[in-house]
Amino acid sequence: MGRPGRAAGHVATLWPGLALATAITLAAFGLRYMPGLAIFSPLILAIIVAVLFNNVVGTPERARPGIAWAMRPVLRAGIVLLGLQLTVQQILSVGVTGLAIVATGLLGTFLFTIWAGRLLKVDAGLTELIAAGTSICGASAVIATNTVTRAHDEDVAYAVACVTAFGSLAMFLYPVLQGPLGLDAPAYGLWAGASIHEVAQVVAASFQGGQAAGDVGTISKLARVVLLGPMVIALGLIAVRRGRADGASAHQPSAPIPWFVFGFLGLIVLNSVVTIPESVKTAGATVTPFLLSVGLAGMGLSMHIGNLRAKGLRPLLLGTLSWLFIAGTTLLLITLLGA
């Protein structure tokens, strides 16, 4: 008889924070219909609105349990559902050369960013978030990577803002550069997909080069997204080893392995071998950004602008160098390999 009561009490504890994060997410989706804001994903708008709310109005203390829940189970469910948008066949259609360029650009950018972060003396957690966001898939990669880096919420906000700024800049800059660089439609689409941060930004930039460029850009970007799972798992294993090397005892829990990532990879495999109804895929494509936005709204409701300012300009410089590296490296590879 006691269990239903405890469950009801748990829900009563969670609903104020979940309701607040959901309301901010709905506002973010609504803001996209305003002139000039349609280019931004609801994930970005959700965290901006949430940070403003927390710093101007203030987040009620009773909302904290629900906000924490939004930042974990809700957010991770959104990452798992990303797998419904991908198939192995889509990834292979990029071709061996295209996949090699995507993988080389991703791994090279991640390692370069880690090295540059140490050189600039940027906090290791923030460096890993910027590295993942730039090399893989923007805000989604930042929040997935944070499950193993355990960085501060302010680091997550800084990394999301950083990759959003440079991804948006690339979205406007790439179409202008296609002609001067002499890139045909497939090469331009591959460059956009292999180097621009967010999926939405890639779609916006690549289709400026025509249908062929848009198709190649979208698929090559999705190939990068698939690598999110292995990258986060690898970071989790590295964190576990690092904890053991530092002499972590039984009373010092090591970094968790992000088991939800296996759900993400499992859905990709399922989507590749089973015909999933289009209605289910459409529903998934609608629910996924909503869940991710609720999670980011929860993060924003825990952040203070003063703490962001305290990070200084070195992480911004790191984000700049990381963006220039992935753009330059992938362009060079495309030019040399004739992709």
C-alpha positions in Angstrom: 0.0 0.0 0.0 2.9 2.3 0.6 4.4 2.1 -2.9 1.7 4.1 -4.7 2.0 6.8 -2.1 5.8 7.0 -2.5 5.4 7.1 -6.3 2.8 9.9 -6.1 5.1 11.8 -3.8 8.0 11.4 -6.2 5.9 12.8 -9.1 4.7 15.7 -6.9 8.4 16.5 -6.2 9.4 16.4 -9.9 6.5 18.2 -11.6 7.3 21.8 -10.8 10.8 21.6 -12.4 9.6 19.5 -15.3 6.7 21.9 -15.9 9.1 24.9 -15.9 11.6 23.2 -18.3 8.7 22.1 -20.6 7.2 25.6 -20.6 10.6 27.1 -21.6 11.0 24.5 -24.3 7.5 25.4 -25.7 8.5 29.0 -25.7 11.8 28.1 -27.6 9.8 26.3 -30.3 7.5 29.3 -30.6 10.4 31.8 -30.8 11.6 30.0 -34.0 8.6 31.5 -35.8 9.9 35.0 -35.2 11.9 36.8 -37.9 15.6 36.1 -37.8 15.3 33.2 -35.2 14.3 30.4 -37.5 18.0 29.6 -38.2 18.5 28.6 -34.6 17.6 25.2 -33.3 15.1 24.9 -30.4 17.9 23.4 -28.3 19.9 26.7 -28.5 16.9 28.9 -27.9 15.8 26.7 -24.9 19.1 27.1 -23.1 19.2 30.9 -23.8 15.7 31.4 -22.5 16.4 29.3 -19.5 19.6 31.1 -18.6 17.8 34.5 -18.9 14.9 33.2 -16.7 17.3 32.0 -14.0 19.3 35.2 -13.9 16.4 37.7 -14.2 13.5 36.0 -12.5 15.2 33.2 -10.5 14.5 29.5 -10.4 12.3 28.4 -7.4 14.0 26.0 -5.1 11.1 23.5 -5.3 11.8 23.2 -9.0 15.3 21.7 -8.5 14.4 18.0 -8.3 12.4 18.2 -11.6 15.2 20.2 -13.3 17.8 17.5 -12.3 15.5 14.9 -13.8 15.1 16.8 -17.0 18.9 17.0 -17.2 19.4 13.2 -17.0 16.6 10.7 -17.9 14.7 13.1 -20.2 17.9 14.3 -22.0 19.3 10.8 -22.4 16.0 9.6 -23.8 16.3 12.3 -26.5 19.8 11.1 -27.4 18.6 7.5 -27.7 15.9 8.5 -30.1 18.4 10.2 -32.4 19.2 6.7 -33.6 15.8 6.5 -35.4 17.0 9.1 -37.9 19.9 7.0 -39.1 20.6 3.8 -41.0 23.8 2.0 -41.8 22.9 2.2 -45.5 22.7 6.0 -45.4 26.2 6.1 -43.9 27.7 3.8 -46.5 26.2 5.8 -49.3 28.8 8.6 -48.6 31.4 6.2 -50.0 34.7 5.0 -48.6 36.6 8.3 -49.4 33.8 10.4 -48.0 33.6 8.4 -44.8 37.4 8.5 -44.4 37.3 12.3 -44.7 34.5 12.5 -42.1 36.3 10.2 -39.7 39.7 11.8 -40.1 38.3 15.3 -39.7 36.4 14.3 -36.6 39.2 12.4 -34.9 41.9 15.0 -35.9 39.7 17.9 -34.6 39.0 16.2 -31.3 42.7 15.5 -30.7 43.8 18.9 -31.8 41.3 20.6 -29.6 42.4 18.5 -26.5 46.0 19.5 -27.3 45.2 23.2 -27.8 43.1 23.2 -24.6 46.0 22.1 -22.6 48.2 24.6 -24.3 45.8 27.4 -23.5 45.2 26.1 -20.0 41.5 25.7 -20.5 39.7 23.4 -18.0 39.9 19.7 -19.2 36.1 19.2 -18.9 35.3 22.3 -20.9 37.9 21.4 -23.5 36.4 18.0 -24.0 32.9 19.5 -24.4 34.2 22.0 -27.1 36.1 19.2 -28.8 33.0 17.0 -29.0 30.7 19.8 -30.0 32.9 20.9 -32.8 34.0 17.5 -34.1 30.7 15.6 -33.9 27.3 17.3 -33.8 27.1 20.6 -31.8 24.9 20.8 -28.8 23.8 17.2 -28.9 27.4 16.0 -28.6 28.1 18.5 -25.8 25.3 17.2 -23.7 26.1 13.6 -24.4 29.8 14.0 -23.7 28.9 15.7 -20.4 27.5 12.4 -19.1 31.1 11.2 -18.8 33.1 14.4 -18.3 30.9 15.6 -15.5 31.7 19.2 -16.2 30.0 22.1 -14.5 26.7 23.3 -15.9 28.4 26.6 -16.8 30.9 24.7 -18.9 28.1 23.0 -20.8 26.5 26.4 -21.5 29.8 27.9 -22.6 30.5 25.0 -24.9 26.9 25.1 -26.4 27.2 28.8 -27.0 30.6 28.4 -28.5 29.7 25.7 -31.0 26.5 27.4 -31.9 28.2 30.7 -32.7 30.8 29.2 -35.0 28.4 26.8 -36.6 26.1 29.7 -37.4 29.0 31.7 -38.8 29.9 28.7 -41.0 26.3 28.4 -42.1 26.4 31.9 -43.6 30.1 31.8 -44.8 30.2 28.5 -46.6 27.8 29.3 -49.4 29.7 32.4 -50.2 33.0 30.5 -50.3 31.8 27.6 -52.6 32.5 29.6 -55.8 35.9 31.1 -54.9 37.1 27.7 -53.7 35.9 26.0 -56.9 33.9 23.3 -55.2 31.4 21.3 -57.2 28.1 20.4 -55.6 29.1 17.0 -54.1 32.5 18.3 -52.8 30.8 21.4 -51.3 28.1 19.2 -49.6 30.7 16.9 -48.2 32.7 19.9 -46.8 29.6 21.3 -45.1 28.6 17.9 -43.7 32.1 17.0 -42.5 32.8 20.3 -40.8 29.7 22.4 -39.8 28.5 21.8 -36.2 24.7 21.3 -36.0 22.6 19.1 -38.3 20.2 22.0 -39.0 23.1 24.3 -39.8 24.5 21.7 -42.3 21.1 21.4 -44.0 20.8 25.2 -44.3 24.3 25.6 -45.7 24.5 22.6 -48.0 21.2 23.1 -49.8 22.4 26.6 -50.8 24.6 24.6 -53.2 21.7 22.8 -54.8 19.9 19.5 -54.2 22.9 17.3 -54.8 25.0 19.3 -52.4 22.2 19.2 -49.8 21.8 15.4 -50.1 25.5 14.7 -49.7 25.8 17.3 -46.9 23.0 15.8 -44.9 24.1 12.2 -45.2 27.8 13.0 -44.4 26.7 14.9 -41.4 24.6 12.0 -40.2 27.7 9.8 -40.6 29.4 12.1 -38.1 26.4 11.8 -35.7 26.7 8.0 -35.7 30.3 8.4 -34.3 28.8 10.2 -31.3 28.1 6.8 -29.7 31.6 5.3 -30.0 33.2 8.6 -29.0 31.2 8.9 -25.7 31.8 5.3 -24.9 35.5 5.7 -25.4 35.6 8.8 -23.2 33.8 6.9 -20.5 36.3 4.1 -20.6 39.2 6.6 -20.6 37.6 8.3 -17.5 37.3 5.0 -15.7 41.0 4.2 -16.4 42.0 7.7 -15.4 40.2 7.2 -12.1 41.9 3.9 -11.5 45.3 5.4 -12.3 44.6 8.2 -9.8 44.0 5.6 -7.2 40.2 5.9 -6.9 39.0 3.8 -4.0 35.7 2.0 -3.5 34.5 5.2 -1.9 35.4 7.2 -5.0 33.1 6.1 -7.8 34.7 6.1 -11.2 33.1 7.8 -14.2 30.0 6.0 -15.5 29.8 4.2 -18.8 27.0 5.9 -20.7 24.8 2.8 -21.3 22.1 4.9 -22.9 24.5 5.3 -25.9 24.0 1.6 -26.6 20.3 2.4 -27.0 21.2 5.0 -29.5 23.4 2.6 -31.5 20.8 -0.2 -31.1 18.1 2.0 -32.8 20.5 2.7 -35.7 20.9 -1.1 -36.2 17.2 -1.7 -35.8 16.3 1.1 -38.3 18.8 -0.6 -40.7 17.4 -4.1 -40.6 13.7 -3.5 -39.9 11.2 -1.3 -41.8 10.0 1.1 -39.2 6.8 2.9 -40.2 7.3 6.5 -41.4 4.8 7.7 -38.9 7.0 6.4 -36.1 10.1 8.0 -37.6 8.2 11.3 -38.0 7.1 11.1 -34.4 10.6 10.4 -33.3 12.0 13.3 -35.3 9.5 15.6 -33.5 10.0 14.2 -30.0 13.8 14.0 -30.1 14.5 17.8 -30.3 11.8 18.4 -27.8 13.3 16.1 -25.2 16.8 17.4 -25.8 15.5 21.0 -25.5 13.8 20.1 -22.1 17.2 18.8 -20.9 19.0 21.9 -22.0 16.4 24.1 -20.5 17.1 22.3 -17.2 20.8 23.1 -17.5 20.0 26.7 -18.3 17.9 26.9 -15.2 20.9 26.0 -13.1 23.4 28.4 -14.6 24.5 31.9 -13.6 25.9 34.4 -16.2 28.5 35.6 -13.7 30.0 32.1 -13.7 30.1 32.1 -17.5 31.9 35.5 -17.6 34.5 34.1 -15.2 35.6 31.6 -17.8 37.3 34.4 -19.8 38.3 34.4 -23.4 40.6 31.4 -23.6 37.7 28.9 -24.2 36.4 31.2 -26.9 39.9 31.2 -28.6 39.9 27.4 -28.2 36.5 27.2 -30.0 37.8 29.4 -32.8 40.9 27.3 -33.3 38.9 24.1 -33.3 36.4 25.4 -35.9 39.2 26.7 -38.2 41.0 23.3 -37.8 38.0 21.2 -38.8 37.1 23.5 -41.7 40.6 23.7 -43.0 41.5 20.0 -42.6 38.3 18.6 -44.2 38.7 21.1 -47.1 42.3 20.1 -47.7 41.4 16.4 -47.6 38.5 16.9 -50.1 40.9 18.9 -52.4 43.7 16.4 -52.2 41.5 13.2 -52.6 39.2 14.7 -55.2 36.1 13.7 -53.3 
